Amino acid sequence: MPNNDDLKNNAIKADDESDNSPHDLEGNNSDLEFGNDETFHLKGHGSFTQMQGDLDRQRLLGDRPRDGLYESILDEGIEGIEQQERYERLLRRARTEDLSEVSGIGCLYQSGYDRLGRPLIVFCGKWFPAQDIDLDKALLYLIYLLDPLVKGDYVIAYFHTLTSTNNYPSLAWLKEVYSILPYKYKKNLKAFYIVHPTFWTKMMTWWFTTFMAPAIKHKVHSLPGVEHLYSVVCKDQLEIPAYISEYDMATNGLHYFQAFNSNAFAS
């Protein structure tokens, strides 16, 4: 029968062999250790809970790439998941349905790039028959056109030239559109130019960006004439209908624009 010293030596030997086992979570080079509270810690790095908090902070600060569903979860929580799922359904519809009713109007299109190489989206208010068009299809066409462009920085130029009340969609619809579009639309929009604004557009812009879309308020710029865009967009990159140019010349005259520092609009 083995004596106590033999049992002790065998236990020590078994313990030493287990330390070298490749299946042991606490191998010689492992940084994992387990505390009495049944939670593991990283040696020299605090608890797992603290590490997770640091990772969450890094994600929120943008220290790692984010897109799609992951981005929505971080920025808008569970609502972001539901929003992304709804957007994906609309995107699938936009790619399969016949949207010629909207695309044929020509009120929304890409017109080249600005001086920083960002896609320029043009929207002509006068050509948008808000009271007569299928607004669901209008939204689908918006998504169809913009989805591949908003993956990076982009800018929008809205021409309010000669619009009327028949061209104004309801605020409820605008709010719905804004809520449906995912985070990348707001984040990557670098400037929203309103050309030929009126008192109505200024009031509505203030109200909308103050109470519904404060995240883009500093990105909205009202410009009294087309030539003011030339500080941020080369003339050959701006394609607009003739009625806008004619109105601009009749209202402002020829060569009224004076060059100024474009940094205010470029960022």
N, C-alpha and C positions, 0 to 999 in steps of 0.2 A: 504493500500500500504506500503511495507517495506521501512524503511528509509535507509539512506546511511550507518549508522553503522551496520544495519542488513545485508546489501549486503556485506559489508567488512568482517563481521564475517563468513558468509556463504562461501565466497571465500577462506578464510584462512582454514576453516574446510575441504573443498573439496580438497584443496591442500595438507593438512596433510594426508587425506585418500588416495590420489593418491600415496603418497610416500611409503605407506605400501602395495601397490598393487603388487601381485606376478607376474604380467605381465609387470611391469615397468623395463626397462633396467637399470634404475638408482636406484635400491633398496638400502636398508641400507648397505648391504655388498658388493655392486658392486664396481669394480675398474674402470668401464668405465665412461668416461665423454666426452662430445661433445664440441668442440671449435666452434668459429664463422666461421671457414673456412670449416665447414661441414665435417671435418675429426675427428674421435674419437681418444682419447688418453687413455693410461693406466696411472692411477695416480701413480706418482713417477717413471714411466718407460719411459717417452718421447713419441714421436709420433709412430703411427703404422708403418710408413715408416722406422723409425729408428729401431724398433723392427724387422721388416722384414729383414733389412740389417744385423742385428746381427744374425738372424737365418740362413741367407744365408752364412754368414761367418762361423758359426758353422758347417754347412753342408760341406762346402768346406774344413774345417780343419779336417773333419772326426769325429765330436763329436756325430754323430748319425749314426746308421747302414745304409748302402747303398748297393743296389744291383740292377741288372737288368736294367730296363728302367730308373728308378730314378737316378741311378748312372751315366748312360750315359748322361742324361740331364745335370747333374751338371758338368761333366768333359768335355763334348764335345758339349754342346748346342744342337741346332736343328739337327746338323749332327749326334749327338749321337742317337737321336730318329730313324733316317733313318737307321743308321748302325745297331741298335739293331733289328729293324724290319727285315732287310735283314738277319741278323744272325739267327733269330728265324725261318725264312723260310728254311734256309740251315740246321738248326738243325732238323727240321721236316723231311726233305728229307733224312738226314743222318740216321735217325731212321727207315726209311721205305724202302730205296733202297738197292739193292743187292750190297755190297761193297767187296765181296769175291775176286775180281780181285786185290784189293789193300791189304786187310788183309792177303791174302795168301802169299804175298811176304815176310812178316816178317821184314820189314825195320823199323817199328815203333811199339813200345810196351812199357808197363810199366814193369820195372824190380825192384821190391821191393821198399824199402824206404831208404832215407839217414839217417845219424846218428841223425838227429833232427826229424825223423818220417815223413818227407815230401815225397810224391810220386816221384819216379825217372822215368822219361821218357827217353827211349833210341831210338836214331835214327841212323841207319847204312847207311851211304851215299853210299857205294858200292852196296847196294841192292836196291837202288832207281832208277829205269829205267826212268829217267826224259824225255827222248826223245821218249819213247814207251808207256808210261802209260797215261791213261785218267786223266789229271790233275784236272779236276772238281771232279772226284771221289776220287782222292787223298786228296783234300781239305775236302770233306765230311767225309772221314775216319778220318782225323785229328780232325775234330770237334766231331765226334762220340766218339773217344777215349778220347779226352782231356776234353770235357765239364764237365763230373762229377768230374774230378780231379782238375780242376783249380778254383773250388769254395773256395779252401784254398791254402796255400803255396805249391809250387811244384818246382822241378828242372829238367833240361834237360841235357842229355849227348849226344853230337853229335860226332860220330866216323867218322872221315874223312879218315880213313885207306883205302888205295888202291883204292880210288875213281878216276874216270876219267871224261873227259868232257861229256860223255854220262850220267853221274849222276847229272849234274848241271842243275837245272831249270833256266829259264830266270829270270833276275832281275825284269822284269815287273810282272811276276807271284808272286815272293816273296813279292813285294810291295803290290800287290792286297791282298794276304793272310794276310799280316800284317794290312792292312787297314780294312779288314773284321772282324778280331778277335776283340771282344769288350774289354773294359778297364780291366776287371778282368784277362784276359790273361797276360797283361803287368804288372799289379799291383802285382799279386800273384806269378809271376815268380821270384824266389829268386836267381837262378844261372843258367847260360847256359855255360856248359863246352864243349870245342872243343878239342877232343883228337886226337893226331897225326896231328896237323895243318901243312899246307904248306905255302909257301910264298903267294900263291894265296888266301888261306883262310884268312890269316892275312890281306891282302890288302882289300879283299871284306868285311871282318868283320868291319874293320876300316871305310870303305866307307859307309856301310849300317847303322852302329850305329851312325855315325856322321851326315849323311844327311837325313836318313829315320827313324831311330829308336833311337834317342838320349836318350830316357827314359830308355832304357835297357843297355846302353853302359857300365855302371859300374858293370853290372851283368855278363858280358861275360869274361870267363877265358880260355886261351889257355894252354893246358897241353901236354907236350911232350910224356907222356906215361900213360898206364892204371893204373899203381900202384900209380900214384899221386892222383887218385880218392879215394884211400883207406883212406885218411885222412878225407873224408867227407861221404864215403859210405862203409859200411862193405862189406868184400869180398863176403860173402854168399848172399848179396843182389844185386850183380852185375852179371847179366846174359848176356854174349856177345858171338857172334859166334866164332868158333875156329880160323878162319882166322885172327881175330884181335889179339888174344892172341899169335898166332904163329908169326905174324909180329912184335908184341911188343917185344917178346923175341929175335928175330933175330936182331932187331934194337938196343934195349937197354940192352940186356943181362938179367941175372937173379938177382932178388933182388937188383935192382938199386935204389929203392926208399928210401929216408931218411925222417924219420918222421919230421914234422914241425907243427907249430901252424896252426890249421885248421880254426881259426876264420876269416881269410882273405876270405875264401870261403863260410863260413857257414851262413853269414848274408844275 
